[in-house]
Amino acid sequence: MKDGIEREMNRLISILLRDQTRDGSWNYAFETGIATDSYMIILLRSFKINDERLIQALIRRIINNQEENGGWKLFHDAGEGDLSSTIQAYYALLYSGYLDKNDPRIIAAKNFIIEQGGIERAETFTKTLLAITGQYSWDSLVPLPIEIMLFPQSSPLNFYDFSVFGRANIAPILILSHFRYHRKTSHTPDLSDLYVNHMTGQPGKRNEEWRNLLSFMKDQLQKLTTKPAEIKKKAVSSAKQYILKRIEPDGTLLSYFSSTFLMIFALNALGYKLDDPLIRNAIDGLRSMAIRIDDAIHMQYTTANVWNTALISHVLQDAGLPSKNAAIQRANHYLLSRQHTRFGDWVLRNPNTMPGGWGFSNINTINPDVDDSTASLRSICELVEIEPAYQQGWTRGIRWVLSMQNDDGGWPAFERGVNKKWLAVAPIQGAEHLLLDPSTSDLTGRTLEFLGNYTSLNKDSPIMKKGVNWLKNNQREEGSWYGRWGICYIYGTWAALTGMAAAGKTLHDQSVQKAVEWLHSIQNSDGGWGESCKSDIERKYIPLGESTLTQTAWALDALIAVTDESTAEIEKGIVFLIRNGGKDDWTTRYPKGQGMAGGFYIHYHSYRYIWPLLTLSNYQKKFTG
């Protein structure tokens, strides 16, 4: 098996070296469903931008992903299909002008939508899209009054109680909702036949409670003045300024597709014309996110260059490439150039720390996150003692990461202390993920792994102890941990176990034992592991029924980290990785990441190379000498 490991590692290394781009980064695709493709067509048609080559390429991808029953799925085993994705695709295909209502694919999609309950059953963001383009009533959406921009921090709810991702999307929606904006053209399709009960909204108990709270707070604010119109004007200005101050160099709003899409329409609602540089640059910024996948084009939700590059540079070094290797030098130079020097929203709850983190995308300058920061620091670690520029970057990065630890001992993704748990029950699909940024097992585990294995921080330090205690307090009864940004319990358990090991915990620790037993219990007969995206929706482990390379690598790496000698389970898993490394089927394309439960799943094209290589390397160093 030793020779097999060497061959597979060399194969993976050669692929990664081949795929590095000229600037030193790796731009493997950040692939999601067809939502961004559909939205891009609708955006271009709404503003009469006749980019036919792009529109036709997007149509190919949308049609290629349609199921036989007429719907579109978020992932392979997602049942019949996803209603909101199907509405988005149906709308985009019709609006493109290349298909009409008599096309068999359109007829099948319409039948699926009607069978699933029609537009009334769509999720919040799809209804917002429909409201923006004149297909749905703003009055039927749960309103957030524009005045929320002015609610003080002492109030039960204020704008900055939402996560930075939530704020980026909510700010333009507040403007659009305030103006009851809708943009139709002479070619806008009529979607009225997609209403099943011909009702544009059902308030529901949770909606009413939410409306009452917001209405009460709005009334309290207006009591402070005799001119409520001035408050509205000031709130609109506040929302506008929030957006304008967070536009990235490529014109996008925090480099997210959804927030930039919404911003373009919000700017139009504020009076900006299509030829204004802000709108023109934003549209060009979205165009720059396009990436070719097979024979079609996909609009990425964002680019993943920093994330890919940090992980790949680190794993190549872990697998034996020296830091002076030309590919590693280029990668780390790229990463150092992407370290942040500007303050972002994170400073609001962390005011005594200077910038020093890294973001996810190629052009991210003000929205760093803990995971990208520790990944980048792992990558540049070997250069710290020999190059002063890396020493400075290292010091700034370490200080920023340490400062981001929450009071509960865990680490969040973007901001400290954004965790008003009652917001999770807001009547918005995915509210827990959209509005909150709590400590998570994956962020906490991976940060502990970095601090324990790559810094001189004492394992008995309060920082490490608090992190370990958070993990122990948040372990599930059967032994697993839930991972927020990956799928899902395998991911969280891998991060937690590798973090615990780096903090000095061994198999003698009860939490570690339980986790190892759980991983053993879910191993497949072929030696691999596989978990369904349904785990994320149902909040319990759901087996995929097949093994995947990435999830097998995660499970194995966790077991390797806490085991002194190789076991039968580890050996079977290693054999699986070696035998299946070159396969190409639905399991290799299955999403391994998620952005929002039930709505947003991610296929990282880099993962099938990164995680098996890391695992094989760690196995080789620990067990074969």
C-alpha positions as CSV (number, residue, x, y, z in Angstrom):
1,M,0.0,0.0,0.0
2,K,3.0,2.3,0.6
3,D,3.6,2.5,-3.2
4,G,0.0,3.1,-3.8
5,I,0.0,6.1,-1.5
6,E,3.1,7.5,-3.1
7,R,1.6,7.2,-6.6
8,E,-1.8,8.7,-5.6
9,M,-0.1,11.6,-3.8
10,N,2.2,12.3,-6.8
11,R,-0.9,12.2,-9.1
12,L,-2.7,14.7,-7.0
13,I,0.3,17.0,-6.6
14,S,0.8,17.0,-10.4
15,I,-2.8,18.0,-11.0
16,L,-2.6,20.8,-8.5
17,L,0.6,22.2,-9.9
18,R,-0.8,22.0,-13.5
19,D,-3.9,24.0,-12.5
20,Q,-2.2,26.9,-10.8
21,T,-2.9,30.2,-12.5
22,R,-0.3,32.8,-13.6
23,D,-0.8,35.0,-10.6
24,G,-0.1,32.2,-8.2
25,S,-3.7,31.4,-7.2
26,W,-6.0,28.5,-7.9
27,N,-9.4,29.5,-9.4
28,Y,-11.2,26.2,-9.2
29,A,-15.0,26.7,-9.5
30,F,-17.2,27.6,-6.7
31,E,-20.3,25.8,-8.1
32,T,-23.8,26.1,-6.7
33,G,-27.2,25.4,-8.2
34,I,-28.8,27.3,-11.1
35,A,-30.1,30.3,-9.1
36,T,-27.3,32.6,-9.9
37,D,-27.5,31.6,-13.6
38,S,-31.2,32.3,-13.6
39,Y,-30.8,35.6,-11.8
40,M,-28.2,36.8,-14.2
41,I,-30.5,36.3,-17.2
42,I,-33.3,38.1,-15.4
43,L,-30.9,41.0,-14.6
44,L,-29.6,41.4,-18.1
45,R,-33.1,41.2,-19.6
46,S,-34.5,43.6,-17.0
47,F,-32.0,46.3,-18.0
48,K,-32.1,45.4,-21.7
49,I,-28.4,44.3,-21.8
50,N,-28.3,42.0,-24.8
51,D,-25.3,39.9,-23.9
52,E,-26.5,37.0,-26.0
53,R,-23.4,34.8,-25.8
54,L,-23.5,34.9,-22.0
55,I,-27.3,34.4,-21.9
56,Q,-27.2,31.4,-24.3
57,A,-24.3,29.8,-22.3
58,L,-26.3,30.2,-19.1
59,I,-29.4,28.7,-20.7
60,R,-27.3,25.6,-21.6
61,R,-26.3,25.0,-18.0
62,I,-29.9,25.6,-16.7
63,I,-31.4,23.2,-19.3
64,N,-28.7,20.6,-18.7
65,N,-29.6,20.5,-15.0
66,Q,-33.4,20.0,-15.5
67,E,-34.8,16.7,-14.2
68,E,-37.1,14.5,-16.1
69,N,-40.1,15.6,-14.0
70,G,-39.5,19.2,-15.1
71,G,-37.9,20.5,-11.8
72,W,-34.5,21.4,-10.7
73,K,-32.7,19.9,-7.7
74,L,-30.3,21.4,-5.2
75,F,-28.4,18.1,-4.8
76,H,-28.6,14.6,-6.3
77,D,-30.7,12.9,-3.6
78,A,-33.0,15.9,-2.9
79,G,-36.2,14.1,-3.8
80,E,-38.4,15.3,-6.6
81,G,-36.8,18.8,-6.8
82,D,-36.8,22.3,-5.4
83,L,-39.7,24.6,-6.0
84,S,-37.9,27.9,-5.8
85,S,-35.1,26.8,-8.1
86,T,-37.6,25.6,-10.6
87,I,-39.5,29.0,-10.5
88,Q,-36.2,30.8,-11.0
89,A,-35.2,28.6,-14.0
90,Y,-38.7,28.8,-15.5
91,Y,-38.7,32.6,-15.2
92,A,-35.2,33.0,-16.6
93,L,-35.7,30.6,-19.6
94,L,-38.9,32.4,-20.6
95,Y,-37.4,35.9,-20.1
96,S,-34.4,34.9,-22.2
97,G,-36.7,34.8,-25.2
98,Y,-35.1,31.6,-26.5
99,L,-37.9,29.4,-25.1
100,D,-41.7,30.0,-25.0
101,K,-44.6,28.6,-23.0
102,N,-45.1,25.9,-25.7
103,D,-41.7,24.4,-25.2
104,P,-41.9,20.9,-23.6
105,R,-39.2,21.8,-21.1
106,I,-41.2,24.9,-20.0
107,I,-44.4,22.9,-19.9
108,A,-42.8,20.3,-17.7
109,A,-41.4,23.0,-15.4
110,K,-44.8,24.7,-15.1
111,N,-46.4,21.4,-14.2
112,F,-43.8,20.8,-11.5
113,I,-44.4,24.2,-10.0
114,I,-48.1,23.8,-9.9
115,E,-47.8,20.4,-8.3
116,Q,-45.6,21.8,-5.6
117,G,-48.0,24.5,-4.7
118,G,-47.1,27.4,-7.0
119,I,-45.5,30.7,-6.3
120,E,-47.2,31.0,-3.0
121,R,-44.9,28.2,-1.6
122,A,-41.7,29.8,-2.8
123,E,-39.0,30.9,-0.4
124,T,-38.4,34.5,0.6
125,F,-35.6,35.4,-1.8
126,T,-37.5,34.1,-4.8
127,K,-40.5,36.1,-3.8
128,T,-38.3,39.2,-3.4
129,L,-37.0,38.6,-7.0
130,L,-40.5,38.4,-8.2
131,A,-41.5,41.6,-6.3
132,I,-38.5,43.5,-7.8
133,T,-39.6,42.5,-11.3
134,G,-43.3,43.1,-10.8
135,Q,-44.5,39.5,-10.4
136,Y,-45.4,39.6,-6.7
137,S,-46.8,42.1,-4.2
138,W,-44.3,43.8,-1.8
139,D,-47.2,43.9,0.7
140,S,-47.2,40.1,0.9
141,L,-43.6,39.9,2.0
142,V,-42.7,40.2,5.7
143,P,-41.8,43.9,5.9
144,L,-38.6,45.2,7.5
145,P,-39.2,48.9,7.8
146,I,-36.5,51.1,6.4
147,E,-36.4,52.8,9.8
148,I,-34.5,49.7,11.2
149,M,-31.4,51.4,9.9
150,L,-31.9,53.9,12.7
151,F,-32.8,51.6,15.6
152,P,-30.4,52.2,18.4
153,Q,-28.1,49.4,19.7
154,S,-30.1,49.4,22.9
155,S,-33.3,48.4,21.2
156,P,-34.4,44.7,21.1
157,L,-33.4,44.6,17.4
158,N,-31.1,46.8,15.3
159,F,-29.6,46.4,11.9
160,Y,-26.2,45.3,13.3
161,D,-27.8,42.4,15.1
162,F,-27.9,40.7,11.7
163,S,-24.8,39.0,10.4
164,V,-22.6,40.8,7.8
165,F,-23.9,38.5,5.1
166,G,-27.5,39.2,6.2
167,R,-26.9,43.0,6.2
168,A,-25.3,42.9,2.7
169,N,-28.5,41.4,1.4
170,I,-31.0,43.2,3.6
171,A,-29.8,46.8,3.1
172,P,-30.7,46.9,-0.6
173,I,-34.0,45.0,0.1
174,L,-34.9,47.7,2.6
175,I,-34.5,50.3,-0.1
176,L,-36.4,48.3,-2.7
177,S,-39.3,47.5,-0.3
178,H,-39.5,51.1,0.9
179,F,-40.0,52.4,-2.7
180,R,-42.2,49.4,-3.7
181,Y,-39.8,49.1,-6.6
182,H,-40.7,47.0,-9.6
183,R,-39.0,46.9,-13.0
184,K,-40.9,45.4,-15.9
185,T,-40.1,45.5,-19.7
186,S,-42.2,44.8,-22.7
187,H,-40.6,41.3,-22.7
188,T,-41.2,40.4,-19.0
189,P,-43.0,37.1,-18.9
190,D,-46.4,36.8,-17.3
191,L,-46.1,34.4,-14.4
192,S,-49.7,34.8,-13.1
193,D,-50.5,31.3,-14.2
194,L,-48.0,30.0,-11.6
195,Y,-50.3,31.0,-8.7
196,V,-52.3,28.0,-7.5
197,N,-54.7,29.8,-5.1
198,H,-54.4,33.2,-6.7
199,M,-53.2,34.6,-3.3
200,T,-50.0,36.5,-3.0
201,G,-49.2,35.8,0.6
202,Q,-50.3,34.1,3.8
203,P,-49.3,36.1,6.9
204,G,-49.1,33.2,9.4
205,K,-48.6,33.5,13.1
206,R,-44.8,34.0,13.0
207,N,-45.2,36.6,10.4
208,E,-47.7,38.5,12.5
209,E,-45.6,38.4,15.6
210,W,-42.6,39.7,13.6
211,R,-44.7,42.5,12.0
212,N,-46.0,43.5,15.4
213,L,-42.5,43.8,16.9
214,L,-41.2,45.8,14.0
215,S,-44.3,48.0,14.0
216,F,-43.9,48.7,17.7
217,M,-40.3,49.7,17.3
218,K,-41.0,51.8,14.3
219,D,-43.8,53.6,16.3
220,Q,-41.4,54.2,19.2
221,L,-38.9,55.8,16.9
222,Q,-41.4,58.0,15.2
223,K,-42.6,59.3,18.6
224,L,-39.2,61.0,18.9
225,T,-40.1,63.4,16.1
226,T,-43.1,65.3,14.6
227,K,-41.7,64.6,11.1
228,P,-41.7,60.9,10.4
229,A,-41.0,61.6,6.7
230,E,-37.6,63.0,7.7
231,I,-36.9,59.8,9.6
232,K,-37.7,57.8,6.5
233,K,-35.4,60.0,4.4
234,K,-32.6,59.7,6.9
235,A,-33.1,55.9,7.0
236,V,-32.9,55.6,3.2
237,S,-29.7,57.6,3.2
238,S,-28.3,55.4,5.9
239,A,-29.1,52.2,3.9
240,K,-27.6,53.8,0.8
241,Q,-24.4,54.8,2.6
242,Y,-24.1,51.3,4.1
243,I,-24.1,49.9,0.6
244,L,-21.8,52.4,-1.0
245,K,-19.1,52.1,1.7
246,R,-18.9,48.3,1.1
247,I,-18.5,48.1,-2.7
248,E,-15.4,46.1,-3.6
249,P,-12.8,47.2,-6.3
250,D,-14.6,45.0,-8.9
251,G,-17.9,46.9,-8.3
252,T,-19.6,44.1,-6.3
253,L,-21.2,44.5,-2.8
254,L,-18.8,42.5,-0.6
255,S,-18.2,40.2,-3.6
256,Y,-21.5,38.3,-3.1
257,F,-23.7,37.7,-6.2
258,S,-27.0,38.0,-4.4
259,S,-26.2,41.3,-2.6
260,T,-24.8,42.8,-5.8
261,F,-27.8,41.7,-7.8
262,L,-30.1,43.4,-5.2
263,M,-27.8,46.5,-5.0
264,I,-28.1,47.1,-8.8
265,F,-31.9,47.3,-8.5
266,A,-31.7,49.3,-5.3
267,L,-29.4,51.9,-6.9
268,N,-31.9,52.1,-9.8
269,A,-34.7,52.7,-7.2
270,L,-32.6,55.5,-5.8
271,G,-32.4,57.2,-9.3
272,Y,-29.2,55.8,-10.6
273,K,-29.3,55.1,-14.4
274,L,-27.9,52.1,-16.2
275,D,-25.0,54.1,-17.5
276,D,-23.9,55.2,-14.0
277,P,-20.5,53.8,-13.2
278,L,-21.8,52.2,-10.0
279,I,-24.3,50.1,-11.8
280,R,-22.1,49.5,-14.8
281,N,-19.2,48.4,-12.6
282,A,-21.5,46.2,-10.5
283,I,-22.8,44.4,-13.6
284,D,-19.2,43.9,-14.9
285,G,-18.3,42.6,-11.4
286,L,-20.9,39.9,-11.7
287,R,-19.8,39.1,-15.2
288,S,-16.3,38.5,-13.9
289,M,-17.6,35.8,-11.6
290,A,-18.6,33.7,-14.7
291,I,-16.7,30.4,-15.1
292,R,-16.8,27.7,-17.7
293,I,-17.9,24.3,-16.5
294,D,-18.0,21.7,-19.3
295,D,-19.7,23.3,-22.3
296,A,-21.6,25.9,-20.3
297,I,-21.1,29.0,-18.2
298,H,-21.9,29.2,-14.5
299,M,-22.3,32.4,-12.6
300,Q,-20.4,31.8,-9.3
301,Y,-21.9,33.1,-6.2
302,T,-18.4,34.4,-5.4
303,T,-14.9,33.5,-6.3
304,A,-13.0,31.1,-4.0
305,N,-9.4,32.0,-5.0
306,V,-8.1,32.9,-1.6
307,W,-9.7,29.8,0.0
308,N,-8.5,27.5,-2.7
309,T,-5.0,28.9,-2.7
310,A,-4.5,28.9,1.0
311,L,-5.6,25.3,1.3
312,I,-3.7,24.1,-1.7
313,S,-0.4,25.9,-0.8
314,H,-0.6,24.4,2.7
315,V,-1.4,20.8,1.5
316,L,1.3,20.8,-1.1
317,Q,3.8,21.9,1.6
318,D,2.4,19.2,4.0
319,A,2.9,16.7,1.2
320,G,6.6,17.5,0.9
321,L,7.0,20.5,-1.4
322,P,9.4,23.0,0.2
323,S,8.4,26.6,0.8
324,K,11.1,27.7,-1.7
325,N,9.3,25.7,-4.5
326,A,8.4,28.2,-7.3
327,A,4.6,27.2,-7.1
328,I,4.6,27.7,-3.3
329,Q,6.4,31.0,-3.6
330,R,3.9,32.3,-6.1
331,A,0.9,31.1,-4.1
332,N,2.2,32.6,-0.8
333,H,3.1,35.9,-2.6
334,Y,-0.5,36.0,-3.8
335,L,-1.9,35.3,-0.3
336,L,0.3,38.0,1.3
337,S,-1.0,40.5,-1.3
338,R,-4.6,39.6,-0.3
339,Q,-4.2,40.2,3.5
340,H,-6.5,42.9,4.6
341,T,-5.4,46.4,5.7
342,R,-8.8,48.0,5.8
343,F,-11.3,47.9,8.7
344,G,-14.6,46.0,8.0
345,D,-17.8,45.5,9.9
346,W,-16.0,43.1,12.3
347,V,-14.4,46.2,14.0
348,L,-17.8,47.2,15.5
349,R,-17.6,44.4,18.1
350,N,-13.8,44.1,18.0
351,P,-12.7,47.7,18.2
352,N,-9.2,47.3,19.7
353,T,-7.7,45.2,16.9
354,M,-6.0,46.2,13.7
355,P,-6.9,44.5,10.4
356,G,-5.0,41.4,9.5
357,G,-7.4,38.7,8.3
358,W,-8.1,37.3,4.9
359,G,-11.3,37.0,2.9
360,F,-12.6,34.3,0.7
361,S,-12.7,35.7,-2.8
362,N,-10.1,37.1,-5.1
363,I,-11.1,40.7,-4.6
364,N,-12.3,40.7,-1.0
365,T,-10.7,43.6,0.9
366,I,-13.0,44.4,3.9
367,N,-14.9,41.2,4.8
368,P,-12.3,38.8,6.3
369,D,-13.3,35.5,8.0
370,V,-11.6,33.3,10.5
371,D,-11.3,30.2,8.4
372,D,-9.6,31.9,5.4
373,S,-7.3,33.6,7.9
374,T,-6.1,30.5,9.6
375,A,-5.8,28.7,6.2
376,S,-3.7,31.5,4.9
377,L,-1.5,31.5,8.0
378,R,-0.9,27.8,7.7
379,S,0.3,28.4,4.2
380,I,2.8,31.1,5.0
381,C,4.0,29.6,8.2
382,E,7.3,28.2,6.8
383,L,8.3,31.6,5.4
384,V,7.8,33.6,8.6
385,E,11.4,33.1,10.0
386,I,13.2,33.9,6.7
387,E,11.2,36.8,5.1
388,P,10.3,39.9,7.1
389,A,7.2,40.7,5.0
390,Y,5.7,37.3,6.0
391,Q,6.7,37.9,9.7
392,Q,4.7,41.1,9.7
393,G,1.7,39.4,8.0
394,W,1.9,36.5,10.4
395,T,1.9,38.7,13.5
396,R,-1.1,40.8,12.2
397,G,-3.0,37.7,11.2
398,I,-2.4,35.9,14.5
399,R,-3.6,38.9,16.5
400,W,-6.7,39.2,14.4
401,V,-7.6,35.5,14.7
402,L,-7.1,35.5,18.5
403,S,-9.2,38.7,18.9
404,M,-12.1,37.0,17.1
405,Q,-12.7,34.4,19.8
406,N,-16.2,34.7,21.2
407,D,-16.9,35.1,24.9
408,D,-18.3,31.6,24.9
409,G,-14.9,30.2,23.8
410,G,-15.8,29.3,20.2
411,W,-15.0,31.1,17.0
412,P,-17.5,32.6,14.5
413,A,-16.9,33.1,10.8
414,F,-17.0,36.9,10.4
415,E,-17.9,38.8,13.6
416,R,-17.9,38.4,17.3
417,G,-21.1,38.3,19.3
418,V,-23.7,38.2,16.4
419,N,-25.9,35.5,17.9
420,K,-29.3,36.7,19.1
421,K,-30.8,33.2,19.0
422,W,-34.4,34.4,18.8
423,L,-33.7,35.8,15.3
424,A,-33.4,32.2,14.1
425,V,-37.2,32.0,14.2
426,A,-37.8,35.0,12.0
427,P,-40.2,34.3,9.2
428,I,-37.4,34.2,6.6
429,Q,-36.2,31.0,5.0
430,G,-32.7,30.2,6.3
431,A,-33.0,32.9,9.0
432,E,-30.6,31.0,11.3
433,H,-27.9,31.1,8.7
434,L,-28.8,34.4,7.1
435,L,-29.1,36.5,10.3
436,L,-26.7,34.8,12.8
437,D,-22.9,34.2,13.0
438,P,-22.5,32.1,16.1
439,S,-19.5,30.1,17.3
440,T,-19.4,26.8,15.3
441,S,-17.7,23.5,15.7
442,D,-15.9,23.7,12.3
443,L,-14.5,27.2,12.9
444,T,-13.6,26.4,16.5
445,G,-12.0,23.1,15.7
446,R,-10.0,24.4,12.7
447,T,-8.8,27.4,14.7
448,L,-7.7,25.2,17.5
449,E,-5.9,22.9,15.0
450,F,-4.0,25.9,13.6
451,L,-3.1,27.4,17.0
452,G,-2.0,24.0,18.4
453,N,0.0,22.8,15.4
454,Y,1.4,26.0,13.9
455,T,1.9,28.5,16.7
456,S,3.8,28.5,20.0
457,L,0.6,29.0,22.0
458,N,0.6,26.8,25.1
459,K,-2.0,24.0,25.0
460,D,-3.0,25.0,28.6
461,S,-3.6,28.6,27.7
462,P,-7.0,30.0,28.5
463,I,-7.6,30.5,24.8
464,M,-7.1,26.8,24.0
465,K,-9.0,25.6,27.1
466,K,-12.0,27.8,26.3
467,G,-12.1,26.5,22.8
468,V,-11.9,22.9,23.9
469,N,-14.6,23.5,26.5
470,W,-16.9,25.0,23.8
471,L,-16.4,21.9,21.7
472,K,-17.2,19.6,24.6
473,N,-20.3,21.5,25.5
474,N,-21.6,21.4,21.9
475,Q,-20.9,17.8,21.1
476,R,-24.0,15.8,20.2
477,E,-25.1,12.9,22.3
478,E,-24.0,10.2,19.7
479,G,-20.5,11.8,19.5
480,S,-20.7,14.0,16.4
481,W,-20.5,17.7,15.9
482,Y,-22.6,19.8,13.5
483,G,-20.4,21.7,10.9
484,R,-21.9,25.0,9.7
485,W,-20.0,25.5,6.4
486,G,-19.7,21.9,5.2
487,I,-21.7,18.7,4.9
488,C,-22.1,18.3,7.7
489,Y,-21.7,16.1,10.7
490,I,-18.7,14.4,9.2
491,Y,-17.3,17.8,8.5
492,G,-17.9,19.2,12.0
493,T,-16.6,16.0,13.6
494,W,-13.4,16.1,11.5
495,A,-12.8,19.8,12.4
496,A,-13.5,19.2,16.1
497,L,-11.4,16.1,16.4
498,T,-8.4,17.6,14.7
499,G,-8.7,20.7,16.9
500,M,-9.0,18.6,20.0
501,A,-5.9,16.6,19.0
502,A,-3.9,19.8,18.4
503,A,-5.0,21.0,21.9
504,G,-3.5,17.8,23.4
505,K,-6.6,15.6,23.7
506,T,-6.2,11.9,23.0
507,L,-8.3,8.7,22.9
508,H,-8.3,8.8,26.7
509,D,-10.6,11.8,26.5
510,Q,-14.3,10.7,26.6
511,S,-15.4,13.2,24.0
512,V,-12.7,12.0,21.6
513,Q,-13.7,8.3,22.2
514,K,-17.4,9.0,21.5
515,A,-16.5,10.8,18.2
516,V,-14.2,8.0,17.1
517,E,-16.9,5.4,17.8
518,W,-19.4,7.4,15.9
519,L,-17.1,7.7,12.8
520,H,-16.5,3.9,13.0
521,S,-20.2,3.3,13.1
522,I,-21.0,5.2,9.9
523,Q,-18.2,3.9,7.8
524,N,-19.5,2.2,4.6
525,S,-18.6,-1.3,3.6
526,D,-16.4,-0.1,0.8
527,G,-14.2,1.6,3.4
528,G,-15.4,5.2,2.7
529,W,-17.8,7.7,4.2
530,G,-20.6,9.6,2.6
531,E,-23.2,12.1,4.0
532,S,-26.3,13.6,2.4
533,C,-27.1,17.3,2.3
534,K,-30.3,16.2,3.9
535,S,-28.4,16.1,7.2
536,D,-28.2,19.9,7.0
537,I,-32.0,20.2,6.5
538,E,-33.1,17.6,9.1
539,R,-30.3,18.5,11.6
540,K,-29.4,14.9,12.1
541,Y,-26.9,12.6,10.3
542,I,-28.4,11.2,7.1
543,P,-26.1,8.8,5.1
544,L,-25.7,9.4,1.4
545,G,-25.7,5.7,0.6
546,E,-22.5,6.1,-1.4
547,S,-18.9,7.1,-0.3
548,T,-17.3,10.3,-1.5
549,L,-13.6,11.2,-1.7
550,T,-13.9,14.4,0.3
551,Q,-16.0,13.1,3.2
552,T,-13.8,9.9,3.4
553,A,-10.7,12.1,3.6
554,W,-12.3,14.2,6.4
555,A,-13.3,11.1,8.5
556,L,-9.9,9.5,8.0
557,D,-7.9,12.6,8.8
558,A,-9.9,12.9,12.1
559,L,-9.1,9.3,13.0
560,I,-5.5,9.7,12.1
561,A,-5.2,12.8,14.2
562,V,-6.3,11.1,17.4
563,T,-4.9,7.5,16.9
564,D,-1.4,6.4,17.8
565,E,-1.5,3.3,15.5
566,S,-3.3,2.7,12.3
567,T,-6.6,0.7,12.6
568,A,-8.6,-1.6,10.3
569,E,-11.0,1.3,9.7
570,I,-8.2,3.7,8.7
571,E,-6.6,1.1,6.4
572,K,-9.9,0.4,4.6
573,G,-10.4,4.1,4.1
574,I,-6.9,4.7,2.7
575,V,-7.5,1.8,0.2
576,F,-10.8,3.5,-0.8
577,L,-8.9,6.8,-1.5
578,I,-6.2,5.1,-3.5
579,R,-8.6,3.0,-5.6
580,N,-11.2,5.8,-6.3
581,G,-9.1,8.9,-6.6
582,G,-9.6,9.1,-10.4
583,K,-13.3,8.4,-10.5
584,D,-15.8,10.9,-12.0
585,D,-19.4,10.4,-11.2
586,W,-22.2,12.2,-9.3
587,T,-20.5,11.6,-6.0
588,T,-17.5,13.6,-7.0
589,R,-19.8,16.5,-8.0
590,Y,-22.0,16.2,-5.0
591,P,-22.0,19.3,-2.8
592,K,-19.6,19.2,0.2
593,G,-20.3,22.8,1.4
594,Q,-23.3,24.8,2.2
595,G,-24.3,28.4,2.6
596,M,-27.9,28.1,3.8
597,A,-29.8,25.0,4.8
598,G,-32.4,24.0,2.2
599,G,-31.3,26.7,-0.2
600,F,-27.6,27.0,-1.1
601,Y,-25.1,24.1,-1.5
602,I,-21.6,24.3,-2.9
603,H,-19.5,21.9,-5.0
604,Y,-15.9,23.0,-4.5
605,H,-14.1,21.7,-7.6
606,S,-10.8,21.7,-5.6
607,Y,-11.9,19.5,-2.7
608,R,-11.5,16.2,-4.5
609,Y,-7.7,16.9,-4.7
610,I,-7.1,18.9,-1.5
611,W,-8.5,16.7,1.2
612,P,-7.4,13.2,0.0
613,L,-3.9,14.6,-0.5
614,L,-3.8,16.0,3.0
615,T,-5.1,12.8,4.5
616,L,-2.7,10.6,2.6
617,S,0.1,12.9,3.6
618,N,-0.8,12.8,7.2
619,Y,-1.2,9.0,7.1
620,Q,2.2,8.6,5.5
621,K,4.0,10.8,8.0
622,K,2.4,9.2,11.0
623,F,2.2,5.6,10.2
624,T,4.8,4.8,7.5
625,G,7.7,6.9,8.6
